[in-house]
């Protein structure tokens, strides 16, 4: 067990030892569940009315937003139709293993969301254009279960772990939930109940889909529990854990992800993280990997956030070699409503003397509705 692994485990342990819920920092700062801001109970993508107003009132530089904001802005067109959008373009400059550099532009996202009200508490949600993969979202959302519960049926990303917008985070890459590297949407169903501060969710999906008709009868299963606790106007805590298991079409081969996630927010400071153990059995040999993510955010002033992040991945924790880690520092700048500019500088370190430390710079433009 190497030093980087120990450091990563301690950081994750600090987060998981306190009652905290691993949600993006805006949810943690408000002490509200994902569905308070987003149409999808899992969070991310299209925003509800509260999420739209939060993004336009609480994020941008106040003086600049006042001079540029739209009058009577709303993403609800009629009582049966709501729309939303996310657009992300990234300029990258990265050092390659052979010490050469590569730079260019990458269209990370270009999504248009449509939410149709079919009946009271019944919605049809569509993502009309996935920007980084051939996948798509299309599901029925029925907010009809007791204890503020819901039923979701269709094609979507399973609600595992933390909903991060950084698709390169190791907890997304190595749990096969990053749209930059895989087709992550699966056809299936999720059901959840949300009594008070708690949410309990279960899901069943096609185990092997890849955008086509499944080639086997195998299913993937998800179990998740979390809680969000708003202790005061400025302090929020929570706790969450989940397990996801899928059988391969190859007899005897399966993969299971299990882990916990947490966040703590006080005033303008937010700490969040996730740790996932990845248990797989290729060729009859069981291996256990570990991926972790830790993030600290501080709002310097409205419109400017500083972000520090640490990623760690070890493909097999029983060996002292093969791990890698990444350190990131960045700024999230919201000059006006609906616009984000995010420069991030990263250092990647691998346990290979022929590679050593590599760095990269990303500059992202994000427009959102």
N, C-alpha and C positions, 0 to 999 in steps of 0.2 A: 504494500500500500504506500504510494509515493506522497511527497509533500503536497503537490498540487491537489491531489485527491482529498487529502485531509483538510486543506484550506477550504475547498469547495464544500465538503461535507459539513464543516463547522458553520460556514455562512448559511447554508440551507437549514441547518439545525437551529440556528438562532431565530430564523424566521418561523420555522414550524413549531418552535417551543412556545410562541405567543399565540393567542387566539386571533389569527389574522386571515383574511381572505385574499387570495392572489387574483386580483382584478387589475386592469389598467388603472393608473393613478387617479384619473378623474372620478371613477366609481368609488375608489377608496377615500378620496377627499370629501366627497359628498356623503359617504356612508350609505349609498343606495345600491340596489341590485341592478344588474345589467339592463333588465327590461324597462327600468325607469327612463333610460336614455335611448334604448334601441328597440326596434320592432322585434327582432329575433331575441328570445330569452337568453341565448348563449352569448349575446353581446356582439359588437362589431357590425359593420355594414350600415344599413339604413337607420336613421335616427328618428325617434319619436319627437313630438312637439317639445317636450322638456329638454331632450338632448340637443335639438336644433337651437333652442334659445340659450342653453348653457354655452354652446360653442360660439354663439355670436355675442353674448353678453359678458362671459367670464374669461374667455381666452385671449382675444385680441387686445392690442394697445388701445386704451380707452379713447384717447383724443383722436387717433387716426381712424378708429372704427366709427366714431361719431360722425366724422366728415364723409365717410364712404358707405355707410350702411344703407340698405334698402328700406324704404318705408313700408310698414305693415307686412314684413316678410313672413312667409309661411310655406312649408313644403306639402301642405294638405290642399289639394286642388278642389276636390268636392268631398262630400261626406262619405264617398265610397272609394276615393283614390288619393293615395299619397305617393310622393316620389322622393328620391334621394340619389346621391352620386358621390363617388370617390375617384380622384385622378392623382396618380403619383408617377413622376418621372425622376430618375436618379442619374446624376453624373458620378462615375466611379473612377478611381485611380488606385490600382492595386499592384503590389509587388508579388511576382510569381516565384515559385520555388527556385528557379534558376537565376534569381536576382534581377531579372528584367522587369519592366513595368508595363501595364496595360491599362488604358483608359478608354472611356466611351460613355454612351448614354443607354439607359435601359428603361423601357416602359414597364414599370412594375404593376400598374393598375389602371384600369379605365372601366369602371363599373357603373351601370345605371340600374337603380333599384325601383321596383314598382310594388306597391302594397295595395291590394284590392280587398275591400270589405264585402264579403259574400253574404253575411248575415250578422246578427248580433253575436260578437265574440268569435266569429269565424272569418279568417283572412286567407287570401292566396298571395304568397310572396314570391317574387321573381327577381333574380339577378340576370339582367339581359346581356351582360358582356363581362366575362371574366378576363382580366387584363394580363395575367401571367400564366394561364394554363388553358387547356381545352375543357375544363370542368365548368359546371354551372350550378346555381342554386334554384330550386323550384320546389316549394313545399306548402302544404296546408297547415295553418296554425290555428288551433282551436283552444281558446282560453275557457274551457268548460269544466275542468276537473275541480274537485273541492280544494279548499285551502289555497286559493289563488293559483291553482295548478293549470297545466297546459298539456296538450298533445300535439306533437309535430310529426307529420308524415310526408315523405317525399325524398328529395335528394339535397344533401347539405353536409357540412363538415361536422363530424361527431363532436359533442361538447366535452372534450377532454382537455384538462389543464387550463392554462391561462391564455386568454385571447390577446396575443401580441400582434402588433402590426409590423414587427420586424421578422420577416420570413426567414432570415438567416440565423435566427436564434437557435442554439443547439437543441433546446427542448422542443423546438418545432421540427428541425431537420431530422433528428434521429428518432423521433416518434412517428415519422412519416406523415406529419401534419403541416408541412410547408408547401404551399402551392408553387413555390419557385423550383422545387425539386420533384414533386409528385403530383398526380391527380388525387386530391385529398377528399373530394366529395364522395359520399356513399349513399345509396338508396336504403332507407330504413325508417324507423320510427323511434321517437323519444317521448317519454311521459314523465312529468315532474309534478310534485306538490311543493308549495312554498308557504308553510305556516310561519307567520311572523318573520323572524330574522333568518330562518333556515330554509334550505332547498335540498330536496332529495330527488335524484333523477336516475332513470334507467333507460337504456337504449339497445336496440337490436338492428343490425345492418347486414348487407351483403359483405362477406369476408373478403372477396376478391372481385373488384369491379373494373377499375381502370377505364371508366367511361363507356364500357360495352356491357352486353348481357353477360351475367356471371357464368363462369365455366364450371362451377361446382355448386353444391347445395350448402356449403359451409357458411356459417354466420359469425359475425363479430358481436361481442357483448360489451356494454359499458355500464358501470355503476359509479355514481358520483354523489357526494354529500358536501355541503358547504353552509356557512353561516356568516352573516354580516351584522355587526353590532356597532351602532352609532352611540358612543359613550357621551359625547357632548357635541356642541356645534363645531368643534375644531378637532375632535379625536374620533377615529374610526378603527375598529379591529374586526378580524374575522378569521376563519379557519376552513380549510378544504382539503379533500383527498379524493382520489378516484382510481379505478382500475379498468383497463381495456384489453380484451383478449380476442385474438383472431386466429383461426386455423388456416393453414395454407392448403392449396390443392394437392400438395405432395404429402402422402401419408406420413404421419408422425412429426410433421413440421408445423410449429405454431409460434406465435409471438405474443407476449403479454407485457403491457406497460402498466406500472403502478407507481403512484407517487403522491406527494402532497404539495401544497402551495399556500403562500401566506402573504399578507401585507399589513402594514401599520402606517397610519397617516395622522400627523398632528400639525395643524395649521398648514403652512406652505411646504412642509417636508413629507415625503412619502417614500417608504421602503417596501419593496415587494420582491418575491422570488418563487422559484419552483424547483423541485428535485424529482427526477423520474428515473426509475430503475427499468431497464429494458432486458427482458428475459426471452431468449430465443433458442431454438433447437435445430440449427441447420446440421444436416448429415448425422443426426442422432447425438450430437454433442451439445450440451446446454451451456450457454454463456450468459453472463449478466453484465450489462453495461450500465453506465450512469451518465445522465445529462443534467446539468443544473444551470439556472439563470438567476442572477441577483441584480437588482436595479435600485438606485437611489435617485430621487428627483427633488429639486428645490426650485420654487418659483421666486426668482430674484425680484421681479416686479411683474404686474399683469402684462402678459404678452411675451415674457422671456422666462424659459425654464432651462436649468442646467441638468444634464443627465449623465450619470456614471453607471456603467453596466459591466458585469463579469459573466462570461460563459465558460463552462467546463464540460468536457466529454471524455470518457474513458470507455473504449469499446469492450473491455473485459476487466473488471475490477480485481480479479484474482491475479493479474500480472502487473508488474511494476512499470512496464513500458506501454506505449501506444496511446497515451492521453494527449489532449491538446486543450489550450485555454485561450481566451480572447478578452482583452480589456478595451473598453470603449468609453470615450468622452465626447459629449455632444451638446448642442444647444437647440432647443425647439423655440422658434420665433414665430409668433402669430401677429403679423403687422396689422391686418384688417380682418374683418369677418370672412370666414370661408377660405383663408389662405394660411398655409404653414410652410416655413422654410427651415430645414433641419440639416445643418452640417454635423458630421460625425467622423471622428478619427479613431482608428482601431489598431491594436497591436495583437497579432496572432503568434502564439508560441506553441511549437510542437516538440514532442520528445524524440527528436531526430537530429543528431549533430550536423547532418548535411543540409538541414533546412534552417534551424535556429528560429529567429524571430522575424516575422514579416509584418508589414504595415499596410493599411489601406485608408483611403479617404472617400467618403460618400457625401454628396450634397443632394438633398431631396426637395422637390417642389410638390406640395400636396394641396390640391383644391378639393373642398368638400361641401356638400349640400345636406 
